[in-house]
Amino acid sequence: MKRLLPVVMVFCMGVVPALGNGAGETVEFRATIGDDGVQRVRIVGGEYYYRPNHIIVKVNVPVEITAVNDSRFVPHDLIVKAPEAGMDFRIDLKKEAQMVRFTPTKVGVYPMYCDKKLLFFASHREKGMEGVIEVVE
């Protein structure tokens, strides 16, 4: 049994980071256009991460983002402030899916982030709860 323990520990240590749950890891998602002409993306927000945190969408094609909070007690939101590109919204994440629709009008890379903060502690964005929406041709 003692011989197996190090192998199991190494296996577990190797698998956990690969799950993509932590802040700082890039999890990319390229939206496809549905039969109704809408690009759909589902985002999960948790303990200082978004999954996916790099979303690629096409310009001038409607986008529908559905977002949920996977955190047990910590409140999170999803903010994109890029009115020059047709994206200007805030979603308060909850256990129940929240949805926003917009049409990106300008190619570029735009930040998304959580601005929640507790008193004098670092904001959720400062702790790594951020990502990007990349708008392509």
DSSP file with accessible surface (Angstrom, degrees, kcal/mol):
  #  RESIDUE AA STRUCTURE BP1 BP2  ACC     N-H-->O    O-->H-N    N-H-->O    O-->H-N    TCO  KAPPA ALPHA  PHI   PSI    X-CA   Y-CA   Z-CA
    1    1 A M     >        0   0  189      0, 0.0     4,-1.5     0, 0.0     3,-0.4   0.000 360.0 360.0 360.0 -37.7    0.0    0.0    0.0
    2    2 A K  T  4  +     0   0  188      1,-0.2     0, 0.0     2,-0.2     0, 0.0   0.845 360.0  55.2 -62.9 -30.7    2.8    2.4    0.8
    3    3 A R  T  > S+     0   0  225      1,-0.2     4,-0.7     2,-0.2    -1,-0.2   0.853 107.4  49.2 -71.0 -32.3    4.1    2.0   -2.8
    4    4 A L  H  > S+     0   0  107     -3,-0.4     4,-2.6     1,-0.2     5,-0.2   0.823  95.0  73.2 -76.9 -30.2    0.8    3.0   -4.3
    5    5 A L  H  X S+     0   0  105     -4,-1.5     4,-2.6     1,-0.2     5,-0.2   0.925  96.4  46.8 -56.6 -49.5    0.3    6.1   -2.3
    6    6 A P  H  > S+     0   0   74      0, 0.0     4,-2.4     0, 0.0    -1,-0.2   0.901 112.7  51.5 -61.0 -35.1    2.9    8.3   -4.0
    7    7 A V  H  X S+     0   0   96     -4,-0.7     4,-2.6     2,-0.2    -2,-0.2   0.940 111.0  47.1 -65.7 -43.8    1.6    7.2   -7.4
    8    8 A V  H  X S+     0   0   80     -4,-2.6     4,-2.8     1,-0.2     5,-0.2   0.927 112.4  50.2 -64.4 -42.1   -2.0    8.1   -6.5
    9    9 A M  H  X S+     0   0  103     -4,-2.6     4,-2.6    -5,-0.2     5,-0.2   0.929 111.7  47.2 -64.1 -42.8   -0.8   11.5   -5.1
   10   10 A V  H  X S+     0   0  102     -4,-2.4     4,-2.2    -5,-0.2    -1,-0.2   0.930 112.4  50.4 -64.5 -42.6    1.1   12.3   -8.3
   11   11 A F  H  X S+     0   0  140     -4,-2.6     4,-1.7    -5,-0.2    -2,-0.2   0.954 113.3  45.2 -60.3 -47.5   -1.9   11.2  -10.4
   12   12 A C  H  X S+     0   0   63     -4,-2.8     4,-2.3     1,-0.2    -2,-0.2   0.913 111.8  51.4 -65.5 -40.8   -4.3   13.4   -8.4
   13   13 A M  H  < S+     0   0  132     -4,-2.6    -1,-0.2    -5,-0.2    -2,-0.2   0.881 111.0  49.6 -64.9 -33.4   -1.9   16.4   -8.4
   14   14 A G  H  X S+     0   0   52     -4,-2.2     4,-0.5    -5,-0.2    -1,-0.2   0.825 113.6  45.2 -74.3 -29.1   -1.6   16.0  -12.2
   15   15 A V  H >X S+     0   0   60     -4,-1.7     4,-0.6    -5,-0.2     3,-0.6   0.907 101.2  63.6 -83.5 -41.3   -5.3   15.9  -12.8
   16   16 A V  H >< S+     0   0   94     -4,-2.3     3,-1.7     1,-0.3     5,-0.4   0.924 102.7  47.2 -57.3 -49.0   -6.6   18.7  -10.6
   17   17 A P  H >4 S+     0   0   74      0, 0.0     3,-1.1     0, 0.0    -1,-0.3   0.851 105.5  62.0 -63.4 -26.5   -4.8   21.6  -12.4
   18   18 A A  H << S+     0   0   80     -3,-0.6    -2,-0.2    -4,-0.5    -3,-0.1   0.616  83.0  80.2 -73.7 -10.2   -6.0   20.2  -15.8
   19   19 A L  T << S-     0   0  103     -3,-1.7    -1,-0.2    -4,-0.6    -3,-0.1   0.723  93.6-134.4 -71.9 -20.2   -9.7   20.7  -14.8
   20   20 A G    <   +     0   0    8     -3,-1.1    -2,-0.1    -4,-0.3    -1,-0.1   0.794  66.3 124.2  76.3  27.7   -9.5   24.4  -15.6
   21   21 A N        +     0   0   71     -5,-0.4     2,-0.1    -4,-0.1    25,-0.1   0.687  49.0  86.8 -91.5 -19.7  -11.3   25.6  -12.5
   22   22 A G  S >  S-     0   0   38     -5,-0.2     3,-1.0     1,-0.1    28,-0.1  -0.379  83.3-100.5 -86.7 160.0   -8.7   28.0  -11.2
   23   23 A A  T 3  S+     0   0   47     24,-0.2    26,-0.1     1,-0.2    -1,-0.1  -0.415 103.3  38.7 -69.0 150.1   -8.1   31.6  -11.9
   24   24 A G  T 3  S+     0   0   73    104,-0.5     2,-0.4     1,-0.3    -1,-0.2   0.178  86.2 110.5  96.9 -21.3   -5.3   32.3  -14.3
   25   25 A E    <   -     0   0   72     -3,-1.0     2,-0.6    -5,-0.0    -1,-0.3  -0.734  66.2-129.7 -87.7 139.2   -6.0   29.4  -16.7
   26   26 A T        -     0   0  103     -2,-0.4     2,-0.5    -3,-0.1    25,-0.1  -0.781  23.7-177.7 -91.1 123.6   -7.3   30.2  -20.2
   27   27 A V        -     0   0   42     -2,-0.6    26,-1.7    23,-0.2    27,-1.7  -0.964  16.3-158.2-120.3 107.7  -10.4   28.2  -21.1
   28   28 A E  E     -a   54   0A 114     -2,-0.5     2,-0.4    24,-0.2    27,-0.2  -0.641  13.5-175.6 -93.7 145.6  -11.4   29.2  -24.7
   29   29 A F  E     -a   55   0A  82     25,-2.7    27,-2.8    -2,-0.3     2,-0.7  -0.976  11.5-157.6-140.0 124.6  -14.8   28.8  -26.4
   30   30 A R  E     -a   56   0A 148     -2,-0.4    27,-0.2    25,-0.2     2,-0.1  -0.904  23.1-136.2-102.0 113.9  -15.5   29.6  -30.0
   31   31 A A        -     0   0    7     25,-2.7     2,-0.3    -2,-0.7    10,-0.1  -0.407  13.8-151.2 -69.8 143.1  -19.3   30.2  -30.4
   32   32 A T        -     0   0  113      8,-0.4     8,-0.8    -2,-0.1     2,-0.5  -0.830  23.0-108.0-110.2 156.4  -21.1   28.7  -33.4
   33   33 A I  B     -F   39   0B  76     -2,-0.3     6,-0.2     6,-0.2    30,-0.1  -0.732  33.8-141.1 -89.0 125.2  -24.1   30.2  -35.0
   34   34 A G    >   -     0   0   28      4,-2.4     3,-2.3    -2,-0.5    -1,-0.1  -0.165  32.7 -92.9 -76.0 174.4  -27.3   28.3  -34.4
   35   35 A D  T 3  S+     0   0  183      1,-0.3    -1,-0.1     2,-0.1    -2,-0.0   0.776 127.4  56.7 -58.5 -26.7  -30.1   27.7  -36.9
   36   36 A D  T 3  S-     0   0   89      2,-0.2    -1,-0.3     1,-0.0     3,-0.1   0.361 120.6-108.2 -88.7   4.8  -31.8   30.8  -35.6
   37   37 A G  S <  S+     0   0   31     -3,-2.3     2,-0.4     1,-0.3    -2,-0.1   0.616  79.4 124.7  82.1  13.3  -28.7   32.9  -36.4
   38   38 A V        -     0   0    9     23,-0.1    -4,-2.4    25,-0.0     2,-0.5  -0.882  55.9-139.0-111.5 136.9  -27.7   33.4  -32.7
   39   39 A Q  E     -Fg  33  63B   0     23,-3.1    25,-3.1    -2,-0.4     2,-0.4  -0.813  25.2-158.0 -89.0 128.6  -24.4   32.6  -31.2
   40   40 A R  E     + g   0  64B 100     -8,-0.8     2,-0.4    -2,-0.5    -8,-0.4  -0.916  14.4 177.9-117.2 138.8  -24.9   31.0  -27.7
   41   41 A V  E     - g   0  65B   5     23,-2.4    25,-2.8    -2,-0.4     2,-0.5  -0.998  14.6-155.6-136.4 136.1  -22.4   30.9  -24.9
   42   42 A R  E     - g   0  66B 143     -2,-0.4     2,-0.4    23,-0.2    25,-0.2  -0.968  15.1-169.0-112.5 126.6  -22.8   29.4  -21.4
   43   43 A I  E     - g   0  67B   1     23,-2.9    25,-2.0    -2,-0.5     2,-0.5  -0.951   8.8-158.9-118.1 135.5  -20.5   30.9  -18.7
   44   44 A V  E     -Hg  51  68B  22      7,-2.6     7,-2.4    -2,-0.4     2,-0.4  -0.951   8.3-161.3-110.4 127.6  -20.0   29.5  -15.2
   45   45 A G  E     +Hg  50  69B   0     23,-2.8    25,-4.2    -2,-0.5    26,-0.5  -0.921  23.7 149.4-107.9 135.7  -18.6   31.8  -12.6
   46   46 A G  E >   -H   49   0B   1      3,-2.2     2,-2.2    -2,-0.4     3,-0.7  -0.489  57.3 -15.0-138.4-148.8  -17.1   30.4   -9.4
   47   47 A E  T 3  S-     0   0   86      1,-0.3   -24,-0.2    -2,-0.2     3,-0.1  -0.389 128.1 -38.0 -67.4  82.1  -14.4   31.1   -6.8
   48   48 A Y  T 3  S+     0   0   56     -2,-2.2     2,-0.3     1,-0.2    -1,-0.3   0.814 120.6  90.3  70.3  37.7  -12.6   33.8   -8.8
   49   49 A Y  E <   -H   46   0B  22     -3,-0.7    -3,-2.2    80,-0.2     2,-0.4  -0.984  57.2-147.5-149.8 159.1  -12.9   32.3  -12.2
   50   50 A Y  E     -H   45   0B   4     80,-0.3    -5,-0.2    -2,-0.3   -23,-0.2  -0.982  26.4-128.8-120.0 142.9  -15.1   32.3  -15.3
   51   51 A R  E    S+H   44   0B  66     -7,-2.4    -7,-2.6    -2,-0.4     2,-0.1  -0.965  99.7  23.2-134.4 113.3  -15.3   29.1  -17.4
   52   52 A P  S    S+     0   0   13      0, 0.0    -1,-0.3     0, 0.0   -24,-0.2   0.658  77.3 174.9 -76.4 161.6  -14.8   29.7  -20.3
   53   53 A N        +     0   0   20    -26,-1.7    79,-2.3     1,-0.2     2,-0.4   0.319  68.8  56.2-116.7   5.0  -12.8   33.0  -19.8
   54   54 A H  E     -ab  28 132A  33    -27,-1.7   -25,-2.7    77,-0.2     2,-0.5  -0.891  69.7-177.2-136.3 104.5  -11.9   33.6  -23.5
   55   55 A I  E     -ab  29 133A   1     77,-2.6    79,-3.8    -2,-0.4     2,-0.5  -0.893  10.4-159.3-108.8 131.7  -15.0   33.7  -25.7
   56   56 A I  E     +ab  30 134A   4    -27,-2.8   -25,-2.7    -2,-0.5     2,-0.3  -0.950  19.8 166.1-114.0 122.8  -14.7   34.1  -29.5
   57   57 A V  E     - b   0 135A   2     77,-2.7    79,-2.8    -2,-0.5     2,-0.3  -0.896  35.2-105.7-131.2 162.4  -17.8   35.4  -31.4
   58   58 A K  E >   - b   0 136A  97     -2,-0.3     3,-1.1    77,-0.2    79,-0.2  -0.681  37.6-108.7 -91.2 143.6  -18.4   36.8  -34.8
   59   59 A V  T 3  S+     0   0   17     77,-2.7    46,-0.2    -2,-0.3    -1,-0.1  -0.317  98.0  14.0 -67.7 146.0  -19.0   40.5  -35.4
   60   60 A N  T 3  S+     0   0  109     44,-3.7    -1,-0.2     1,-0.2    45,-0.1   0.674  99.2 111.8  61.7  22.9  -22.5   41.7  -36.4
   61   61 A V  S <  S-     0   0   28     -3,-1.1    -1,-0.2    43,-0.3   -23,-0.1  -0.995  76.4-106.7-123.2 127.3  -24.1   38.3  -35.3
   62   62 A P        -     0   0   51      0, 0.0   -23,-3.1     0, 0.0     2,-0.4  -0.181  34.0-156.5 -55.3 143.2  -26.4   38.3  -32.2
   63   63 A V  E     -gI  39 102B   1     39,-3.4    39,-2.1   -25,-0.2     2,-0.5  -0.967   9.1-163.8-123.7 138.6  -24.9   36.7  -29.1
   64   64 A E  E     -gI  40 101B  25    -25,-3.1   -23,-2.4    -2,-0.4     2,-0.5  -0.984   8.6-166.6-122.2 115.6  -26.8   35.2  -26.2
   65   65 A I  E     -gI  41 100B   1     35,-2.7    35,-2.1    -2,-0.5     2,-0.5  -0.913   2.9-168.5-103.3 129.0  -24.8   34.7  -23.0
   66   66 A T  E     -gI  42  99B  31    -25,-2.8   -23,-2.9    -2,-0.5     2,-0.4  -0.972  14.4-175.3-112.7 127.0  -26.3   32.5  -20.3
   67   67 A A  E     -gI  43  98B   0     31,-3.0    31,-2.6    -2,-0.5    27,-0.4  -0.964  10.1-175.9-130.4 144.5  -24.4   32.7  -17.0
   68   68 A V  E     -g   44   0B  14    -25,-2.0   -23,-2.8    -2,-0.4     2,-0.6  -0.945  26.7-121.7-134.1 156.1  -24.6   31.0  -13.6
   69   69 A N  E     -g   45   0B  15     25,-2.7   -23,-0.2    -2,-0.3   -25,-0.1  -0.880  20.6-177.7 -99.6 120.2  -22.9   31.3  -10.3
   70   70 A D        +     0   0   88    -25,-4.2     2,-0.2    -2,-0.6   -24,-0.2   0.380  51.8 107.0 -96.0   1.8  -21.2   28.0   -9.2
   71   71 A S        -     0   0    4    -26,-0.5     5,-0.1     3,-0.2    -2,-0.1  -0.550  66.5-140.7 -80.9 147.8  -20.1   29.5   -5.9
   72   72 A R  S    S-     0   0  207     -2,-0.2    -1,-0.1     1,-0.1    23,-0.1   0.936  87.9  -9.8 -74.2 -47.3  -21.8   28.4   -2.7
   73   73 A F  S    S+     0   0  194      2,-0.1    -1,-0.1     1,-0.0    -2,-0.0   0.600 105.1  98.6-127.3 -20.9  -22.0   31.7   -0.9
   74   74 A V        -     0   0   37      1,-0.1    -3,-0.2     0, 0.0     2,-0.2  -0.622  66.1-132.8 -83.3 126.1  -19.9   34.3   -2.6
   75   75 A P        +     0   0   79      0, 0.0     2,-0.3     0, 0.0    19,-0.1  -0.484  29.3 178.2 -75.0 145.1  -21.7   36.7   -4.9
   76   76 A H  E     -C   93   0A   3     17,-0.5    17,-1.9    -2,-0.2     2,-0.3  -0.950  10.8-166.5-139.0 160.9  -20.3   37.3   -8.4
   77   77 A D  E     -C   92   0A   0     -2,-0.3     2,-0.4    15,-0.3    15,-0.2  -0.880  18.3-131.5-139.1 173.5  -21.3   39.3  -11.5
   78   78 A L  E     -C   91   0A   1     13,-2.2    13,-2.4    -2,-0.3     2,-0.4  -0.982  27.9-176.7-130.8 116.4  -20.2   39.5  -15.1
   79   79 A I  E     +CD  90 113A   1     34,-2.2    34,-1.8    -2,-0.4     2,-0.4  -0.955  13.9 176.3-121.3 134.7  -19.5   42.9  -16.5
   80   80 A V  E     -C   89   0A   1      9,-2.4     9,-2.4    -2,-0.4     2,-0.6  -0.979   4.7-175.3-133.0 121.7  -18.6   44.0  -20.1
   81   81 A K  E     +C   88   0A 108     30,-0.5     7,-0.2    -2,-0.4     3,-0.1  -0.820  39.3 119.2-119.3  86.4  -18.2   47.7  -20.7
   82   82 A A  E > > +C   87   0A   2      5,-3.2     5,-2.2    -2,-0.6     3,-2.2  -0.435  19.5 160.0-143.9  63.4  -17.6   48.2  -24.4
   83   83 A P  G > 5S+     0   0   82      0, 0.0     3,-1.6     0, 0.0     5,-0.1   0.821  73.8  66.3 -60.2 -28.0  -20.5   50.4  -25.7
   84   84 A E  G 3 5S+     0   0  107      1,-0.3     4,-0.1     3,-0.1    -2,-0.0   0.691 107.8  41.2 -65.8 -14.8  -18.4   51.3  -28.7
   85   85 A A  G < 5S-     0   0    0     -3,-2.2    20,-2.3     2,-0.3    21,-0.6   0.170 123.8 -99.6-116.6  13.8  -18.6   47.7  -29.8
   86   86 A G  T < 5S+     0   0   31     -3,-1.6    17,-0.5    18,-0.2     2,-0.5   0.667  91.1 112.1  79.5  16.2  -22.3   47.1  -28.9
   87   87 A M  E   < +C   82   0A   0     -5,-2.2    -5,-3.2    15,-0.1    -2,-0.3  -0.949  23.0 137.3-128.0 112.2  -21.5   45.4  -25.6
   88   88 A D  E     +C   81   0A  84     -2,-0.5     2,-0.3    -7,-0.2    -7,-0.2  -0.714  31.3 122.7-154.5  92.4  -22.5   47.1  -22.3
   89   89 A F  E     -C   80   0A  19     -9,-2.4    -9,-2.4    -2,-0.2     2,-0.4  -0.979  40.7-153.1-152.7 162.5  -24.0   44.9  -19.6
   90   90 A R  E     -C   79   0A 116     -2,-0.3     2,-0.5   -11,-0.2   -11,-0.2  -0.985  12.5-168.3-137.5 129.3  -23.8   43.6  -16.1
   91   91 A I  E     -C   78   0A  11    -13,-2.4   -13,-2.2    -2,-0.4     2,-0.7  -0.983  16.8-143.0-118.8 123.4  -25.3   40.3  -15.0
   92   92 A D  E     -C   77   0A  80     -2,-0.5   -15,-0.3   -15,-0.2     2,-0.2  -0.802  30.6-130.5 -80.8 115.4  -25.6   39.4  -11.3
   93   93 A L  E     +C   76   0A  10    -17,-1.9   -17,-0.5    -2,-0.7     2,-0.3  -0.486  35.7 168.3 -74.5 137.1  -24.8   35.7  -11.3
   94   94 A K        -     0   0  105      2,-0.5   -25,-2.7   -27,-0.4     4,-0.2  -0.814  51.7 -99.1-134.5 174.6  -27.2   33.5   -9.5
   95   95 A K  S    S+     0   0  115     -2,-0.3     2,-0.3   -27,-0.2    -1,-0.1   0.874 110.3  69.9 -64.9 -36.0  -27.7   29.7   -9.2
   96   96 A E  S    S-     0   0  126      1,-0.1    -2,-0.5   -28,-0.1   -27,-0.1  -0.639 106.6 -94.5 -81.4 142.6  -30.5   30.1  -11.7
   97   97 A A        -     0   0   56     -2,-0.3     2,-0.4   -29,-0.1   -29,-0.2  -0.277  37.8-159.2 -60.5 134.0  -29.3   31.0  -15.2
   98   98 A Q  E     -I   67   0B  54    -31,-2.6   -31,-3.0    -4,-0.2     2,-0.4  -0.917  10.8-156.6-112.0 144.7  -29.2   34.7  -16.1
   99   99 A M  E     -I   66   0B 112     -2,-0.4     2,-0.3   -33,-0.2   -33,-0.2  -0.936  16.2-179.9-131.0 146.4  -29.2   35.8  -19.8
  100  100 A V  E     -I   65   0B  28    -35,-2.1   -35,-2.7    -2,-0.4     2,-0.4  -0.989  10.6-157.8-139.1 144.5  -28.1   38.8  -21.8
  101  101 A R  E     +I   64   0B 135     -2,-0.3     2,-0.3   -37,-0.2   -37,-0.2  -0.970  23.4 147.5-122.4 141.9  -28.4   39.4  -25.6
  102  102 A F  E     -I   63   0B  21    -39,-2.1   -39,-3.4    -2,-0.4   -15,-0.1  -0.963  39.2-127.3-159.4 167.1  -26.3   41.8  -27.6
  103  103 A T        -     0   0   58    -17,-0.5     2,-0.2    -2,-0.3   -44,-0.1  -0.965  25.0-135.8-125.1 112.0  -24.8   42.1  -31.1
  104  104 A P        -     0   0    0      0, 0.0   -44,-3.7     0, 0.0   -43,-0.3  -0.511  21.9-177.7 -69.0 132.2  -21.1   42.9  -31.2
  105  105 A T        +     0   0   73    -20,-2.3     2,-0.4    -2,-0.2   -19,-0.2   0.424  58.6  52.2-112.7  -1.4  -20.5   45.6  -33.8
  106  106 A K  S    S-     0   0  109    -21,-0.6    -1,-0.2     2,-0.1    29,-0.1  -0.989  77.2-121.3-144.3 130.0  -16.7   46.0  -33.8
  107  107 A V        +     0   0   66     -2,-0.4     2,-0.3    -3,-0.1    29,-0.2  -0.401  64.9  88.4 -65.7 139.9  -13.8   43.6  -34.1
  108  108 A G  E    S- E   0 135A  24     27,-1.8    27,-3.3    -2,-0.1     2,-0.5  -0.931  76.3 -76.2 158.3-176.3  -11.5   43.5  -31.1
  109  109 A V  E     - E   0 134A  87     -2,-0.3    25,-0.2    25,-0.2    -2,-0.0  -0.974  43.5-172.3-117.7 124.9  -10.8   42.0  -27.7
  110  110 A Y  E     - E   0 133A  18     23,-2.7    23,-2.9    -2,-0.5   -28,-0.1  -0.955  20.7-119.3-125.2 133.8  -12.9   43.3  -24.8
  111  111 A P  E     - E   0 132A  62      0, 0.0   -30,-0.5     0, 0.0     2,-0.3  -0.368  21.1-169.3 -73.1 146.3  -12.5   42.6  -21.1
  112  112 A M  E     + E   0 131A   1     19,-2.5    19,-2.6   -59,-0.1     2,-0.3  -0.973  22.0 154.3-126.6 146.5  -15.1   40.9  -19.0
  113  113 A Y  E     -DE  79 130A  43    -34,-1.8   -34,-2.2    -2,-0.3     2,-0.5  -0.985  43.8-110.5-163.4 167.2  -14.8   40.9  -15.2
  114  114 A C        -     0   0    0     15,-1.9    11,-0.9    -2,-0.3    15,-0.1  -0.938  20.0-170.2-107.6 129.5  -16.4   40.6  -11.8
  115  115 A D        +     0   0   64     -2,-0.5    -1,-0.1     9,-0.2   -37,-0.1   0.316  40.0 130.3-103.9  10.7  -16.2   43.8   -9.7
  116  116 A K        +     0   0   59    -39,-0.1     8,-2.8     7,-0.1     9,-0.3  -0.290  30.8 173.9 -64.5 149.0  -17.4   42.4   -6.4
  117  117 A K        -     0   0  119      6,-0.2     2,-0.6     7,-0.1     6,-0.2  -0.977  28.2-137.9-157.2 143.4  -15.2   43.3   -3.4
  118  118 A L    >   -     0   0  111      4,-0.4     3,-2.7    -2,-0.3    -2,-0.0  -0.933  58.3 -71.3-110.1 114.0  -15.4   42.7    0.4
  119  119 A L  T 3  S-     0   0  132     -2,-0.6    -1,-0.0     1,-0.3     0, 0.0  -0.059 113.7  -9.8  44.2-115.4  -14.3   45.7    2.4
  120  120 A F  T 3  S+     0   0  200     -3,-0.0    -1,-0.3     2,-0.0     3,-0.1   0.321 108.8 107.9 -98.3   8.9  -10.6   46.2    2.2
  121  121 A F  S <  S-     0   0  122     -3,-2.7    -3,-0.0     1,-0.2     0, 0.0  -0.346  82.4 -81.3 -81.1 166.2   -9.8   43.0    0.4
  122  122 A A        -     0   0   43      1,-0.1    -4,-0.4    -5,-0.1    -1,-0.2  -0.310  52.1-105.9 -63.6 148.1   -8.8   42.7   -3.2
  123  123 A S     >  -     0   0   19     -6,-0.2     4,-1.5     1,-0.1    -6,-0.2  -0.292  28.4-108.7 -69.9 163.3  -11.6   42.8   -5.7
  124  124 A H  T  4>S+     0   0   13     -8,-2.8     5,-2.5     1,-0.2    -9,-0.2   0.880 122.3  54.9 -61.2 -36.6  -12.6   39.6   -7.5
  125  125 A R  T >45S+     0   0   86    -11,-0.9     3,-1.8    -9,-0.3    -1,-0.2   0.926 105.7  51.2 -61.9 -43.7  -11.1   40.9  -10.7
  126  126 A E  T 345S+     0   0  133      1,-0.3    -1,-0.2     2,-0.1    -2,-0.2   0.798 105.8  56.8 -64.0 -25.6   -7.8   41.5   -8.9
  127  127 A K  T 3<5S-     0   0   89     -4,-1.5    -1,-0.3    -3,-0.1    -2,-0.2   0.377 133.4 -88.9 -86.0   1.8   -8.0   37.9   -7.7
  128  128 A G  T < 5S+     0   0   22     -3,-1.8     2,-2.0     1,-0.1  -104,-0.5   0.478  81.5 138.2 110.2   4.0   -8.2   36.7  -11.3
  129  129 A M      < +     0   0    0     -5,-2.5   -15,-1.9    -6,-0.2     2,-0.3  -0.534  47.2  96.9 -86.2  77.9  -12.0   36.7  -12.1
  130  130 A E  E     + E   0 113A  87     -2,-2.0   -80,-0.3   -17,-0.2     2,-0.3  -0.955  37.2 158.3-153.0 167.7  -11.7   38.2  -15.5
  131  131 A G  E     - E   0 112A  14    -19,-2.6   -19,-2.5    -2,-0.3     2,-0.3  -0.901  30.4-100.6-169.0-164.4  -11.6   37.2  -19.1
  132  132 A V  E     -bE  54 111A  40    -79,-2.3   -77,-2.6    -2,-0.3     2,-0.6  -0.975   4.1-144.8-140.1 152.2  -12.2   38.5  -22.6
  133  133 A I  E     -bE  55 110A   1    -23,-2.9   -23,-2.7    -2,-0.3     2,-0.6  -0.988  24.3-158.9-109.8 118.4  -14.7   38.5  -25.4
  134  134 A E  E     -bE  56 109A  56    -79,-3.8   -77,-2.7    -2,-0.6     2,-0.5  -0.897   0.5-157.8-101.7 122.1  -12.9   38.4  -28.7
  135  135 A V  E     +bE  57 108A   2    -27,-3.3   -27,-1.8    -2,-0.6     2,-0.3  -0.896  18.2 178.9-103.3 123.3  -14.9   39.6  -31.7
  136  136 A V  E      b   58   0A  31    -79,-2.8   -77,-2.7    -2,-0.5   -30,-0.0  -0.768 360.0 360.0-121.8 165.7  -13.7   38.4  -35.1
  137  137 A E              0   0  170     -2,-0.3    -1,-0.1   -79,-0.2   -77,-0.0  -0.323 360.0 360.0 -66.2 360.0  -14.7   38.7  -38.7
